[in-house]
Amino acid sequence: MTVRIPLEISSKLDGLARDTKRSKAYLAGEAISSYVERNAWQIARIKESLEDAKSGTAGIPHAEMERWVKSWGTNNELPPPEPVHRV
């Protein structure tokens, strides 16, 4: 695999490798691993949440959110709606 990075980042990577006494390849591998793990976790949670919303097992119904938002700035501002958690 070949990875292209901007010259500025390459220079910072050189300095970090020197200061930590690690190879650039090691640091790049650690950075990619961290990025992939974090983003895979986030995407999995987003997909899970979308499925919950589609199935109606979690979330806040649109009509309740709309009612709450329309109450903003009025004399009768409503409290935020509670999320639905059906099992």
N, C-alpha and C positions, 0 to 999 in steps of 0.2 A: 504494500500500500504506500502511496505517496501522498503526503499532505503538504499543501501550499499554504504558507502563512505570511502575513505582511512582514517586511523587513524590520519594522519597529518591534513586533512581537518576537521575532527571531533573536533580535539583540537582547531583549529582556530575558528570553529563554536561556541564551548563552550565559548571562550574568547569574541567573538563578541556578543553573547547572553548576557553575563555578563555585558559587557561595554555599551550595548545599552538598557539594562533592557527589553529585548524581549526574548520570548521563542525560543529554537532551532527550534521547529516546525514552528513557525511564520516565522523565517528567512529562513528556508528551503523552505517553501511555497512561500515566496516572490522571492527567487532565481529561483525556478522552473518556476514560473509564468513569470518572466522576460525572462528567457531562451526560453520558449515556444513561447511567443509573438514575440520576436526578430527573432527566426528561422522560425516561421510560416510566418511572413512578408517577410523574405528573400526568402523562397521557393516559395511563391506566386508570387513574382516579377520575379524569374527565370522562372517559368512556363509561365507566361505572355510573357516574352521576347522570350522564345522558340517558343511560338505560333505565335508571331509577325514575327519572322524570318521565320518560316515555311510558313506562309501565304504571305510573301513578303511585309507586310505593314510597316516594320521598319527594320533598320539595314543597313549594308554596304555590297553590293554584293561582293562575294568572289573574282571575277576577279579584281575588283577595289583595294581590299586590297592586293592582290597578286602583282599587278602592283606597288603599293606604296612601299611595302616591298622590292621588287626587285630593287627599285631605291635608297635604302639606301646606303650611302657610295659612290655613283657615283657623277659625276659632275652635273648631272641633277636630283637631288633628288626632288621628287614630294612632294607637301603638302599633309597632311593627307586627305583622302576622307571624304566627308560630309555624315552623316547618311541619309538614306531615311526615310521619314515620310509620308506614304500614308494613306489617310483616306477612 
